[in-house]
Amino acid sequence: MLQPDYNNSIVNLVAAIAKACGGPATGYAPLAGLTGLAPARRPLVLLIVDGLGDVFLGSQPHSFLCRHRRGRLTSVFPPTTASAVTSFFTGVAPQQHAITGWHTWFREVGAVVTILPFRARYGGPCLSRAGISPALLIDHGSLLNSLDVPCHVVLPQQLVGSDYSRVLSGRASRHGYGSLAGMCGLLEKLAAPPQPGLIIAYWPELDSLAHEHGIGSDRVAAHFLELDRACRQTLSLLADRGATVMVSADHGLVDTCREHTIHLADHGELAACLTLPLCGEPRCAYCYVRADRGQEFECYVRERLGHACDLRKSSELIRAGFFGRGTPSPRLAERSGEYILLMKEDYIVRDHLLGEKNYRHIGVHGSLSEQELHVPLIVLP
């Protein structure tokens, strides 16, 4: 089983950026080998491409992005947008910020919450309508609040004003775009010399298309070529102007199939052991097990589902440093259940709530395969 390397991960990349920007130590060592970062004198641009795994990038060897690949990093655990993007903006791993997946049990509000839209899993209004801010649930503030340079965050227009984006962006200026050309135009404007500072941009379309069509699909391949052309034009221009440009990702993906989807509804004995719906991700499911059913739960999973998943106690993975280094958040244990189902090969596990829309993702992520955990580091010039 692979494990994040918290000496060579996205949080170490962020630690190097924070150090260059005059920020505080994050508790994670700055990534080795990154030199010449000087955002007080010239722009520093970080583009986060959602879903751009290093294995996928390696399948595009003639692309502009692959030619400028500096190396391979690991994401955090679990390698999923909710956890990893929170790490990019806080500078710490889930061990500290305690955002453990797309669906997270928050005892504070008595609900399983879909964290990025910031609403209960079954739907309904944003929790902010009840006066609840994401800042009350994330156990670490925005790193951008503590940097000594101007900071800008570039996001899709539909995300720029969201509750979660506002909290993660902190005091940074937020800028919305409606297209790939719009994002590139904003980067060219914000990184125009002699403006110094840090610019973080987020591009979600690769991940969205991979969920719908598969990371190995023609649709994703076509989009990557479009993205690569845009990066060649815009990022080269920024580098020629004197900016330092870095590209990385939150996670990669694997493709699954209907035959390898495990539905909790087909395993009533297993469901009877649980006190809550499955949390986390279809590739990394947190299981909240009744106190008197632990042995029964373990036996069922190992005998009936052992071909599809590894069963691990959450406390063991916390102690082993999968979620990060250092003292864990007091809320990490309650947000990762008693057990974790780490899915093998291309298997996923799903349940369904009343009021919840049915969906099927082909491209999935959250477990510890090479395709999901490893992300590239691309640097210009």
Stockholm file with secondary structure:
# STOCKHOLM 1.0

chainA/1-381         MLQPDYNNSIVNLVAAIAKACGGPATGYAPLAGLTGLAPARRPLVLLIVDGLGDVFLGSQPHSFLCRHRRGRLTSVFPPTTASAVTSFFTGVAPQQHAITGWHTWFREVGAVVTILPFRARYGGPCLSRAGISPALLIDHGSLLNSLDVPCHVVLPQQLVGSDYSRVLSGRASRHGYGSLAGMCGLLEKLAAPPQPGLIIAYWPELDSLAHEHGIGSDRVAAHFLELDRACRQTLSLLADRGATVMVSADHGLVDTCREHTIHLADHGELAACLTLPLCGEPRCAYCYVRADRGQEFECYVRERLGHACDLRKSSELIRAGFFGRGTPSPRLAERSGEYILLMKEDYIVRDHLLGEKNYRHIGVHGSLSEQELHVPLIVLP
#=GR chainA/1-381 SS CCCCCTTSBHHHHHHHHHHHTTCCCCSSCCCTTCCCCCTTTSCEEEEEETTCCHHHHHTCTTSHHHHTEEEEEECCSSCSHHHHHHHHHHSSCHHHHCCCSSEEEETTTTEEEETTTTEETTCCSBGGGGTCCGGGTCSSCCGGGGCSSCEEEEEEHHHHTSHHHHHHHTTSEEEEESSHHHHHHHHHHHTCTTCCSEEEEEECHHHHHHHHHCTTSHHHHHHHHHHHHHHHHHHHHHHHTTCEEEEECSCCCEECCGGGEEEGGGCHHHHTTBSSCCEEETTEEEECBCTTCHHHHHHHHHHHSTTTEEEEEHHHHHHTTSSCSSSCCTTTGGGSCSEEEEECTTCEEECCCTTCCCCCCSEECCSCCHHHHEEEEEEEC
#=GC SS_cons         CCCCCTTSBHHHHHHHHHHHTTCCCCSSCCCTTCCCCCTTTSCEEEEEETTCCHHHHHTCTTSHHHHTEEEEEECCSSCSHHHHHHHHHHSSCHHHHCCCSSEEEETTTTEEEETTTTEETTCCSBGGGGTCCGGGTCSSCCGGGGCSSCEEEEEEHHHHTSHHHHHHHTTSEEEEESSHHHHHHHHHHHTCTTCCSEEEEEECHHHHHHHHHCTTSHHHHHHHHHHHHHHHHHHHHHHHTTCEEEEECSCCCEECCGGGEEEGGGCHHHHTTBSSCCEEETTEEEECBCTTCHHHHHHHHHHHSTTTEEEEEHHHHHHTTSSCSSSCCTTTGGGSCSEEEEECTTCEEECCCTTCCCCCCSEECCSCCHHHHEEEEEEEC
//
